[in-house]
Amino acid sequence: MLELDIVLSRFLEKHGNLLSAAQIEVYIGLLEYPDAELWDIITGRAKSAGGDEGLLELIRTRT
């Protein structure tokens, strides 16, 4: 999904070097979701199954 690729790549370009090891693991875990489901999670239309709300909030507010 192009929109998802844009959001995630912009986030990594701007903030990837500031992420902790734990946040990187959470980010990698997010990538395991199917595109449509991950898009709904990032846009706030759905909740993820894991404890990744902190990173999701960063993605939502800093892209």
Secondary structure as the mmCIF struct_conf table of DSSP 4:
data_model
#
loop_
_struct_conf.conf_type_id
_struct_conf.id
_struct_conf.beg_label_comp_id
_struct_conf.beg_label_asym_id
_struct_conf.beg_label_seq_id
_struct_conf.end_label_comp_id
_struct_conf.end_label_asym_id
_struct_conf.end_label_seq_id
HELX_RH_AL_P HELX_RH_AL_P1 LEU A 2 HIS A 15
HELX_RH_3T_P HELX_RH_3T_P1 GLY A 16 LEU A 18
HELX_RH_AL_P HELX_RH_AL_P2 ALA A 21 LEU A 30
TURN_TY1_P TURN_TY1_P1 LEU A 31 GLU A 32
BEND BEND1 TYR A 33 TYR A 33
HELX_RH_AL_P HELX_RH_AL_P3 ASP A 35 ILE A 42
TURN_TY1_P TURN_TY1_P2 THR A 43 GLY A 44
BEND BEND2 ARG A 45 ALA A 46
BEND BEND3 ALA A 49 GLY A 51
HELX_RH_AL_P HELX_RH_AL_P4 GLU A 53 THR A 61
#
